[in-house]
Amino acid sequence: MLGNALYELVLLMFGAQPTTLIGIIVGSALIFPFLVWGVRRVIEGIARKTQTIEVIPAERIEPHSALVLPVGLRPQGPERAILEWHQPGRALRHCWLIVSPQVRRDARSKLSDLTQWLIENNVDVHTIDIADATSLDETFRATMQALREAHGPVQALPAAVDITGGTAVMSVGMALAARNWDTSVQYYPAVYNKEGNVIINSATAPKQIRFAGIGKVAP
Protein backbone atom coordinates (compact mmCIF):
# COMPACT_ATOMS: atom_id res chain seq x y z
CA MET A 1 0.00 0.00 0.00
CA LEU A 2 2.82 2.38 0.92
CA GLY A 3 4.61 1.55 -2.33
CA ASN A 4 1.50 2.31 -4.37
CA ALA A 5 1.02 5.61 -2.53
CA LEU A 6 4.60 6.68 -3.20
CA TYR A 7 4.24 5.67 -6.84
CA GLU A 8 1.12 7.81 -7.23
CA LEU A 9 2.81 10.72 -5.44
CA VAL A 10 5.80 10.64 -7.78
CA LEU A 11 3.52 10.57 -10.82
CA LEU A 12 1.50 13.50 -9.49
CA MET A 13 4.65 15.51 -8.85
CA PHE A 14 6.55 14.76 -12.06
CA GLY A 15 3.95 13.35 -14.45
CA ALA A 16 3.89 10.03 -16.29
CA GLN A 17 6.87 10.91 -18.47
CA PRO A 18 9.26 8.19 -19.72
CA THR A 19 12.07 9.64 -17.62
CA THR A 20 9.87 9.49 -14.52
CA LEU A 21 8.90 5.86 -15.11
CA ILE A 22 12.52 4.90 -15.80
CA GLY A 23 13.54 6.62 -12.58
CA ILE A 24 10.95 4.67 -10.60
CA ILE A 25 12.13 1.36 -12.09
CA VAL A 26 15.81 2.10 -11.47
CA GLY A 27 15.08 3.32 -7.95
CA SER A 28 13.15 0.14 -7.15
CA ALA A 29 15.99 -2.03 -8.46
CA LEU A 30 18.43 -0.19 -6.19
CA ILE A 31 16.21 -0.26 -3.09
CA PHE A 32 15.40 -4.00 -3.06
CA PRO A 33 19.02 -5.21 -2.59
CA PHE A 34 19.44 -2.80 0.33
CA LEU A 35 16.23 -4.07 1.92
CA VAL A 36 17.38 -7.69 1.63
CA TRP A 37 20.82 -6.74 2.96
CA GLY A 38 19.20 -4.99 5.93
CA VAL A 39 16.94 -7.93 6.78
CA ARG A 40 19.85 -10.35 6.59
CA ARG A 41 22.00 -8.16 8.88
CA VAL A 42 19.19 -7.86 11.43
CA ILE A 43 18.73 -11.64 11.49
CA GLU A 44 22.47 -12.19 11.84
CA GLY A 45 22.66 -9.57 14.62
CA ILE A 46 19.92 -11.30 16.59
CA ALA A 47 21.54 -14.65 15.95
CA ARG A 48 24.85 -13.55 17.49
CA LYS A 49 23.12 -13.00 20.83
CA THR A 50 22.27 -16.68 21.15
CA GLN A 51 24.01 -19.94 20.37
CA THR A 52 21.02 -21.66 18.78
CA ILE A 53 18.26 -20.32 16.56
CA GLU A 54 15.07 -22.29 17.09
CA VAL A 55 12.97 -22.40 13.93
CA ILE A 56 9.52 -23.56 14.96
CA PRO A 57 8.08 -26.50 12.99
CA ALA A 58 5.45 -24.34 11.28
CA GLU A 59 8.19 -22.15 9.77
CA ARG A 60 10.56 -24.94 8.71
CA ILE A 61 10.86 -25.87 5.06
CA GLU A 62 10.32 -29.52 4.24
CA PRO A 63 13.20 -31.51 2.67
CA HIS A 64 13.06 -31.15 -1.11
CA SER A 65 14.23 -33.33 -3.99
CA ALA A 66 15.96 -30.41 -5.70
CA LEU A 67 17.73 -27.32 -4.39
CA VAL A 68 19.13 -24.18 -6.03
CA LEU A 69 21.96 -23.01 -3.77
CA PRO A 70 24.18 -19.92 -4.07
CA VAL A 71 27.74 -20.50 -2.89
CA GLY A 72 29.10 -17.74 -0.65
CA LEU A 73 32.67 -16.63 0.06
CA ARG A 74 32.74 -17.48 3.78
CA PRO A 75 35.07 -20.49 4.31
CA GLN A 76 32.68 -21.95 6.88
CA GLY A 77 29.33 -20.88 5.49
CA PRO A 78 25.86 -22.36 5.99
CA GLU A 79 25.81 -24.35 2.74
CA ARG A 80 26.73 -27.71 4.29
CA ALA A 81 24.06 -27.43 7.01
CA ILE A 82 21.50 -26.47 4.37
CA LEU A 83 22.35 -29.49 2.23
CA GLU A 84 22.22 -31.84 5.21
CA TRP A 85 18.73 -30.59 6.12
CA HIS A 86 17.43 -31.70 2.72
CA GLN A 87 19.19 -35.05 2.88
CA PRO A 88 17.36 -37.16 5.52
CA GLY A 89 16.40 -40.42 3.87
CA ARG A 90 18.38 -39.19 0.85
CA ALA A 91 15.55 -36.89 -0.20
CA LEU A 92 17.84 -34.51 -2.09
CA ARG A 93 18.52 -35.81 -5.61
CA HIS A 94 19.62 -32.72 -7.57
CA CYS A 95 21.45 -29.54 -6.57
CA TRP A 96 22.18 -26.48 -8.70
CA LEU A 97 25.12 -24.46 -7.38
CA ILE A 98 25.15 -20.78 -8.40
CA VAL A 99 28.80 -19.73 -8.52
CA SER A 100 30.36 -16.28 -8.96
CA PRO A 101 33.89 -15.52 -10.25
CA GLN A 102 34.89 -14.48 -6.72
CA VAL A 103 33.97 -17.92 -5.40
CA ARG A 104 35.89 -19.59 -8.23
CA ARG A 105 38.92 -17.51 -7.28
CA ASP A 106 38.78 -17.16 -3.48
CA ALA A 107 36.67 -20.11 -2.29
CA ARG A 108 37.77 -22.83 -4.68
CA SER A 109 38.40 -25.40 -1.95
CA LYS A 110 34.99 -24.75 -0.41
CA LEU A 111 33.27 -25.24 -3.77
CA SER A 112 35.24 -28.44 -4.30
CA ASP A 113 34.28 -29.76 -0.85
CA LEU A 114 30.58 -29.05 -1.41
CA THR A 115 30.68 -30.73 -4.81
CA GLN A 116 32.45 -33.76 -3.37
CA TRP A 117 29.94 -34.04 -0.52
CA LEU A 118 27.05 -33.97 -2.96
CA ILE A 119 28.62 -36.65 -5.16
CA GLU A 120 29.33 -38.89 -2.16
CA ASN A 121 25.68 -38.58 -1.14
CA ASN A 122 24.45 -39.54 -4.63
CA VAL A 123 23.19 -36.05 -5.46
CA ASP A 124 23.50 -34.91 -9.08
CA VAL A 125 25.44 -31.63 -9.17
CA HIS A 126 24.62 -28.90 -11.69
CA THR A 127 26.93 -25.87 -11.60
CA ILE A 128 25.81 -22.57 -13.12
CA ASP A 129 28.39 -19.80 -13.34
CA ILE A 130 27.48 -16.12 -13.31
CA ALA A 131 29.88 -13.43 -14.48
CA ASP A 132 28.86 -10.77 -11.95
CA ALA A 133 27.63 -11.34 -8.38
CA THR A 134 26.22 -7.81 -8.32
CA SER A 135 24.04 -8.32 -11.40
CA LEU A 136 20.37 -8.86 -10.61
CA ASP A 137 19.67 -9.94 -14.18
CA GLU A 138 22.42 -12.58 -14.29
CA THR A 139 21.38 -14.21 -11.03
CA PHE A 140 17.73 -14.12 -12.05
CA ARG A 141 18.52 -15.79 -15.38
CA ALA A 142 20.75 -18.43 -13.75
CA THR A 143 18.03 -19.35 -11.25
CA MET A 144 15.40 -19.39 -13.99
CA GLN A 145 17.62 -21.79 -15.94
CA ALA A 146 17.97 -24.09 -12.93
CA LEU A 147 14.23 -24.14 -12.27
CA ARG A 148 13.46 -24.64 -15.95
CA GLU A 149 15.71 -27.71 -15.93
CA ALA A 150 14.15 -28.97 -12.69
CA HIS A 151 10.66 -28.70 -14.17
CA GLY A 152 11.71 -29.95 -17.59
CA PRO A 153 14.24 -32.58 -18.65
CA VAL A 154 15.54 -33.36 -15.16
CA GLN A 155 12.10 -33.66 -13.53
CA ALA A 156 13.49 -32.90 -10.06
CA LEU A 157 10.48 -31.84 -8.04
CA PRO A 158 9.66 -30.41 -5.62
CA ALA A 159 12.40 -27.80 -5.88
CA ALA A 160 13.45 -25.09 -3.43
CA VAL A 161 15.59 -21.96 -3.79
CA ASP A 162 17.95 -20.89 -1.02
CA ILE A 163 18.87 -17.19 -0.65
CA THR A 164 21.30 -17.41 2.28
CA GLY A 165 24.68 -17.26 0.55
CA GLY A 166 25.99 -14.93 -2.14
CA THR A 167 25.38 -11.19 -2.31
CA ALA A 168 22.20 -9.33 -1.42
CA VAL A 169 21.62 -8.70 -5.12
CA MET A 170 21.89 -12.44 -5.78
CA SER A 171 19.30 -13.09 -3.07
CA VAL A 172 16.85 -10.71 -4.74
CA GLY A 173 17.39 -12.20 -8.20
CA MET A 174 16.94 -15.74 -6.93
CA ALA A 175 13.82 -14.85 -4.94
CA LEU A 176 12.23 -13.19 -7.98
CA ALA A 177 12.93 -16.25 -10.14
CA ALA A 178 11.49 -18.54 -7.47
CA ARG A 179 8.36 -16.41 -7.31
CA ASN A 180 7.95 -16.69 -11.09
CA TRP A 181 7.97 -20.48 -10.79
CA ASP A 182 5.86 -20.59 -7.62
CA THR A 183 8.82 -22.31 -5.95
CA SER A 184 9.62 -22.54 -2.24
CA VAL A 185 12.23 -20.08 -0.91
CA GLN A 186 14.30 -20.63 2.21
CA TYR A 187 16.80 -18.79 4.43
CA TYR A 188 19.13 -20.36 7.00
CA PRO A 189 19.25 -18.11 10.13
CA ALA A 190 22.60 -19.34 11.44
CA VAL A 191 24.72 -18.00 14.30
CA TYR A 192 28.08 -16.57 13.19
CA ASN A 193 31.23 -16.21 15.29
CA LYS A 194 33.47 -13.13 15.39
CA GLU A 195 35.39 -14.35 12.34
CA GLY A 196 32.18 -14.45 10.32
CA ASN A 197 32.01 -18.25 10.13
CA VAL A 198 28.88 -20.27 10.84
CA ILE A 199 28.67 -22.05 14.17
CA ILE A 200 27.88 -25.63 13.18
CA ASN A 201 24.24 -26.67 13.75
CA SER A 202 23.44 -23.26 15.25
CA ALA A 203 20.01 -23.20 13.60
CA THR A 204 17.52 -26.03 13.92
CA ALA A 205 16.36 -25.75 10.30
CA PRO A 206 16.16 -23.50 7.24
CA LYS A 207 13.22 -21.13 7.43
CA GLN A 208 10.66 -20.99 4.63
CA ILE A 209 9.93 -17.53 3.24
CA ARG A 210 6.38 -16.95 2.08
CA PHE A 211 5.43 -14.36 -0.53
CA ALA A 212 2.34 -12.21 -0.25
CA GLY A 213 1.47 -12.97 -3.88
CA ILE A 214 2.24 -15.80 -6.28
CA GLY A 215 3.69 -15.37 -9.73
CA LYS A 216 2.86 -17.39 -12.81
CA VAL A 217 4.97 -20.30 -13.94
CA ALA A 218 7.44 -19.14 -16.55
CA PRO A 219 7.69 -20.86 -19.93
C-alpha positions in Angstrom: 0.0 0.0 0.0 2.8 2.4 0.9 4.6 1.5 -2.3 1.5 2.3 -4.4 1.0 5.6 -2.5 4.6 6.7 -3.2 4.2 5.7 -6.8 1.1 7.8 -7.2 2.8 10.7 -5.4 5.8 10.6 -7.8 3.5 10.6 -10.8 1.5 13.5 -9.5 4.6 15.5 -8.9 6.5 14.8 -12.1 3.9 13.4 -14.5 3.9 10.0 -16.3 6.9 10.9 -18.5 9.3 8.2 -19.7 12.1 9.6 -17.6 9.9 9.5 -14.5 8.9 5.9 -15.1 12.5 4.9 -15.8 13.5 6.6 -12.6 10.9 4.7 -10.6 12.1 1.4 -12.1 15.8 2.1 -11.5 15.1 3.3 -7.9 13.2 0.1 -7.1 16.0 -2.0 -8.5 18.4 -0.2 -6.2 16.2 -0.3 -3.1 15.4 -4.0 -3.1 19.0 -5.2 -2.6 19.4 -2.8 0.3 16.2 -4.1 1.9 17.4 -7.7 1.6 20.8 -6.7 3.0 19.2 -5.0 5.9 16.9 -7.9 6.8 19.9 -10.4 6.6 22.0 -8.2 8.9 19.2 -7.9 11.4 18.7 -11.6 11.5 22.5 -12.2 11.8 22.7 -9.6 14.6 19.9 -11.3 16.6 21.5 -14.7 15.9 24.9 -13.6 17.5 23.1 -13.0 20.8 22.3 -16.7 21.1 24.0 -19.9 20.4 21.0 -21.7 18.8 18.3 -20.3 16.6 15.1 -22.3 17.1 13.0 -22.4 13.9 9.5 -23.6 15.0 8.1 -26.5 13.0 5.4 -24.3 11.3 8.2 -22.2 9.8 10.6 -24.9 8.7 10.9 -25.9 5.1 10.3 -29.5 4.2 13.2 -31.5 2.7 13.1 -31.2 -1.1 14.2 -33.3 -4.0 16.0 -30.4 -5.7 17.7 -27.3 -4.4 19.1 -24.2 -6.0 22.0 -23.0 -3.8 24.2 -19.9 -4.1 27.7 -20.5 -2.9 29.1 -17.7 -0.6 32.7 -16.6 0.1 32.7 -17.5 3.8 35.1 -20.5 4.3 32.7 -22.0 6.9 29.3 -20.9 5.5 25.9 -22.4 6.0 25.8 -24.4 2.7 26.7 -27.7 4.3 24.1 -27.4 7.0 21.5 -26.5 4.4 22.3 -29.5 2.2 22.2 -31.8 5.2 18.7 -30.6 6.1 17.4 -31.7 2.7 19.2 -35.1 2.9 17.4 -37.2 5.5 16.4 -40.4 3.9 18.4 -39.2 0.8 15.5 -36.9 -0.2 17.8 -34.5 -2.1 18.5 -35.8 -5.6 19.6 -32.7 -7.6 21.4 -29.5 -6.6 22.2 -26.5 -8.7 25.1 -24.5 -7.4 25.1 -20.8 -8.4 28.8 -19.7 -8.5 30.4 -16.3 -9.0 33.9 -15.5 -10.3 34.9 -14.5 -6.7 34.0 -17.9 -5.4 35.9 -19.6 -8.2 38.9 -17.5 -7.3 38.8 -17.2 -3.5 36.7 -20.1 -2.3 37.8 -22.8 -4.7 38.4 -25.4 -2.0 35.0 -24.7 -0.4 33.3 -25.2 -3.8 35.2 -28.4 -4.3 34.3 -29.8 -0.8 30.6 -29.0 -1.4 30.7 -30.7 -4.8 32.4 -33.8 -3.4 29.9 -34.0 -0.5 27.0 -34.0 -3.0 28.6 -36.6 -5.2 29.3 -38.9 -2.2 25.7 -38.6 -1.1 24.4 -39.5 -4.6 23.2 -36.0 -5.5 23.5 -34.9 -9.1 25.4 -31.6 -9.2 24.6 -28.9 -11.7 26.9 -25.9 -11.6 25.8 -22.6 -13.1 28.4 -19.8 -13.3 27.5 -16.1 -13.3 29.9 -13.4 -14.5 28.9 -10.8 -11.9 27.6 -11.3 -8.4 26.2 -7.8 -8.3 24.0 -8.3 -11.4 20.4 -8.9 -10.6 19.7 -9.9 -14.2 22.4 -12.6 -14.3 21.4 -14.2 -11.0 17.7 -14.1 -12.1 18.5 -15.8 -15.4 20.7 -18.4 -13.7 18.0 -19.3 -11.3 15.4 -19.4 -14.0 17.6 -21.8 -15.9 18.0 -24.1 -12.9 14.2 -24.1 -12.3 13.5 -24.6 -15.9 15.7 -27.7 -15.9 14.2 -29.0 -12.7 10.7 -28.7 -14.2 11.7 -30.0 -17.6 14.2 -32.6 -18.6 15.5 -33.4 -15.2 12.1 -33.7 -13.5 13.5 -32.9 -10.1 10.5 -31.8 -8.0 9.7 -30.4 -5.6 12.4 -27.8 -5.9 13.5 -25.1 -3.4 15.6 -22.0 -3.8 18.0 -20.9 -1.0 18.9 -17.2 -0.7 21.3 -17.4 2.3 24.7 -17.3 0.6 26.0 -14.9 -2.1 25.4 -11.2 -2.3 22.2 -9.3 -1.4 21.6 -8.7 -5.1 21.9 -12.4 -5.8 19.3 -13.1 -3.1 16.8 -10.7 -4.7 17.4 -12.2 -8.2 16.9 -15.7 -6.9 13.8 -14.9 -4.9 12.2 -13.2 -8.0 12.9 -16.2 -10.1 11.5 -18.5 -7.5 8.4 -16.4 -7.3 7.9 -16.7 -11.1 8.0 -20.5 -10.8 5.9 -20.6 -7.6 8.8 -22.3 -5.9 9.6 -22.5 -2.2 12.2 -20.1 -0.9 14.3 -20.6 2.2 16.8 -18.8 4.4 19.1 -20.4 7.0 19.3 -18.1 10.1 22.6 -19.3 11.4 24.7 -18.0 14.3 28.1 -16.6 13.2 31.2 -16.2 15.3 33.5 -13.1 15.4 35.4 -14.4 12.3 32.2 -14.5 10.3 32.0 -18.2 10.1 28.9 -20.3 10.8 28.7 -22.1 14.2 27.9 -25.6 13.2 24.2 -26.7 13.8 23.4 -23.3 15.3 20.0 -23.2 13.6 17.5 -26.0 13.9 16.4 -25.8 10.3 16.2 -23.5 7.2 13.2 -21.1 7.4 10.7 -21.0 4.6 9.9 -17.5 3.2 6.4 -17.0 2.1 5.4 -14.4 -0.5 2.3 -12.2 -0.2 1.5 -13.0 -3.9 2.2 -15.8 -6.3 3.7 -15.4 -9.7 2.9 -17.4 -12.8 5.0 -20.3 -13.9 7.4 -19.1 -16.6 7.7 -20.9 -19.9 
